[in-house]
Amino acid sequence: MTLLDHARVSTGKPRRLWLLTAALAGGTGIWATHFIAMLAFSPGIASAYDLGLTGLSLMIGIGMTAGGFWIALRPGLPAAAWIGGAQIGLGVGAMHFTGMAAFEVAGRVAWDAGLVAAALAAGAGLGSLALATTLRDGSVRVKLTGGLLMVAGICGLHFTAMAAAVIVPDPSVALSGTAVPAEILAVAVALASSTILVLAFAGLWLHLRDERRTALESDRMRGLANAAVEGLVVCDGDRIVTVNDSFADLVGVAAEALTGAALSDFLGGAAAPPSCDAEMPEAPLRRADGVTIPVEVIRRVIDFAGRPHAALAVRDLRARKRAEARIAYLAHHDALTGAPNRTSFNERLAQEIALARAAGRPLAVLCADLDRFKEVNDLFGHAAGDALLRAVCAAITGVLAPGQMLARLGGDEFAVLAPNLDATAAEALGEAILAALRQAETGPAGAIAAASLGIALFPHDGEDPESLMVQADTALYRAKQEGRGRLRFYEARMGLQVRERRQIEHDLRHAVERGELKVFYQPQTRIDSGEAVGFEALLRWQHPERGTVPPNLFIPIAEETGSILPIGEWVLRETCREAATWEKPLRIAVNVSAVQLHAPGFAELVHEVLFTTGLAPARLELEITETALIRDLPRALATLRRIKALGVRIAMDDFGTGYSSLSNLRAFPFDKIKIDSSFTRSVDTSEQAATIVRTVLGLGRGLGLPVLAEGVETSAELAFLGAEACHEAQGYLLGRPAPIGAFGHLTAGRLRAAEDAA
């Protein structure tokens, strides 16, 4: 019954082999049972067995058992197990009566027909029930039950048939000379049947061991296959033999349900000749829910179960497709705002210029730059800056017409491409953009969401993309120079001015190393005694081609470009080094820009310069404007306090021209107030200016701060300041700015000064 169950679950050649083995073991076992029971029968008279008929009965037992098993396993035959079982039962009967015919005895055998029929019925009925039970589910319990039923059928037929036989002694009947005695046949039958049964069950044990080993290896291979990210499929032609979990998940069907299915139902075009290796860079995979997904297929031929099979690695391309789409998107769009980027804008601009040239129509390019965007990041953080950029992008997009394009070129720079727009329409679009930005909801940075616009027109301002962008950028620069928050069209003279500025920027970066920068000194004098108390260091640029460049021209450029940092450090070192050589310990006042004050490590730089030059900290006075303070009050206060802790003096420069907050005088550690020259020059002609100066002087006295007046050019101005008890003054009346060599009489000691006077 176990061998029969193996035949049931096998296919092809293995099935036929197991069927033959089951028939051989079963038929031999049935025959051995019959003949050993026959040998146990002793009629009390001489008896023997004919070898030919005995062998024929064995062949009948094996053949009828094989036929019954074959019938029982026919898949399309109704009640196949019942018919096969009956076949075996009748075969047992045929074997029994053939064996009885081989029984030679000195007498005659008479048969009871009723018992013979009962014996055949018992064998056929119990045989049918045995096979029908065994082939129901293949469990051990069921096979044991089927085996017991088969034993009952064989024994029932045998003993009933034996009871049907009546032996009548007849001395006239002689035994043939070829008959074998029962004792010899018993030993032969026992040995032969036992050997066959042992061999059959040994084969079964070996097969079961191999099956367990194969199952273990299969589980191990399945575990490795399931660990793979790619789907793996093993196919025999178009029939799926096995798959891993990844492929099952990919198609949305359980792995067990895919075994035996057609591969072409899911992956068209994957079938190929058995010996063919191939790759499909991209193929459509049809899921069970009807969705088609892109996959990559690599096909290899492997040896599986002793025959060549196709192994396919199926890789899901959806993630790669999404990544490629994202990369393609980012190649032409800004990641933060989603707007087209510079590359996309340049491509579109070139296309639109070609169309505009062919159609003879205008084209406008608008360049936009946010005003004081850096302050948004400094004050509110980069998250607020990012939110501002997104809001600006949304606001500008809201006013654009179909066919017009907004792009973020980088940072806070935007550009708008507007085909078929003349100057009037371009100006209207620019004003609409500025108005939209002023009204946009931009979070905490809303108050600073203003922009400047520069406009260039094709073909008037340029006939190629590069020229148009340069001209629009030039117009934008002019708009920012003229007050920000406005728009300007490109004009030819703007190009000259921009080129001039760019040249100054370039030359300024190299002015220090070329030795073109000089420090001039202007004396600062006590009004009551006329004694010099110090100098203010004033920077001068002597350009080899331009001559003297005014500070009010190059200092703002240096601050905007950042070159003020190396220039400012050079001035600080040069003046401290020079002041340290003076015999008379006069003060040296150095102007500090907002860029320097807020630069990281400025206080440390001052300390290092003082230490290197050997100048006493009390002799150095740094002049700071209030405009430099308001950019970041806490940071400026922290820096000034560290500088003050070194012993350096701090002066508030240009008091009265900036924000002039009294709270700044209270919060910051100032040692002096300087009145701007614009007030000093008007004290003898403007009562309003005189009142402001008197107020500042009174404020200084109240706070205990000395006051220095700049720009004193007439004796009347000096007399007014003296009458109002101003402490110090500087100006052309007291000394024009000049190289320090011109003031040797002021920096020398008393003895040397007397010698110089003599």
Order of alpha helices (4+ residues) and beta strands (2+ residues): alpha-alpha-beta-alpha-alpha-beta-beta-alpha-alpha-beta-alpha-beta-beta-alpha-alpha-beta-beta-beta-alpha-alpha-beta-alpha-alpha-beta-beta-alpha-beta-alpha-beta-alpha-beta-beta-beta-alpha-alpha-beta-alpha-alpha-beta-alpha-alpha-beta-alpha-beta-alpha-alpha-beta-alpha-beta-alpha-alpha
